[in-house]
């Protein structure tokens, strides 16, 4: 699973490996704290992929 992160200008951070959860959490924050309505597309456009664990080194 790929972890995604969105950081709001106010300092709020939401992370999830589930797009539906990420969208719902940020939409709720935007509505409650900033009186804004964000679309799913807007939230996903703001999301940044978290770096995954490093790839294992080959034998040698």
N, C-alpha and C positions, 0 to 999 in steps of 0.2 A: 504494500500500500504506500501511496505517496502522501506525505504530510504537506499541507498547505498552510500558510500563515497570512493574515491580514493585520496590519498595524494601523490603527486610527491615529489621526493627528493629535488627539487628546491623550494618547498613551495606551488606550485599550488595545489588547492583543487577543486575537482568536486564532486557534490552531485546530486543525482537524484533518483526518485522512478520509473524511466523508464529505463530499461537496454539499449535500443537503444540510448537514449539520452546520458546516461553515457558513453557508448562506443564511440559515435561520438565525444563528447566533449573532451575526453581524447586522442583519436586518433589524433584529430586536434592539441591539445596542443603538443603532442609528436612529431608530424611532424613539426610543425611550430617552436617550441622552441628548440627541441633536435635532429632534423633530423632523427627521428626514426619512423619506421612503426610498430604499434602494432596490433595484431590480436584481434578479438572480445574475443576469449578465454583468451588471455593474460590480457586484461582489466578486464574481469569478475573475473579472478583469483586474481587480486590485490584488488578487491572491498571488503570493509568491511561493514557489516550490522550496521546501526545506531540503538542504543537502542530505542525502542518504548516508548510510554507513560506508566507510571506505571499502573498496573492492579488495578481496583477499589477494595477496601477492602469490605469484606462481611459485612452484617448487624450484629450489635451486640452491 
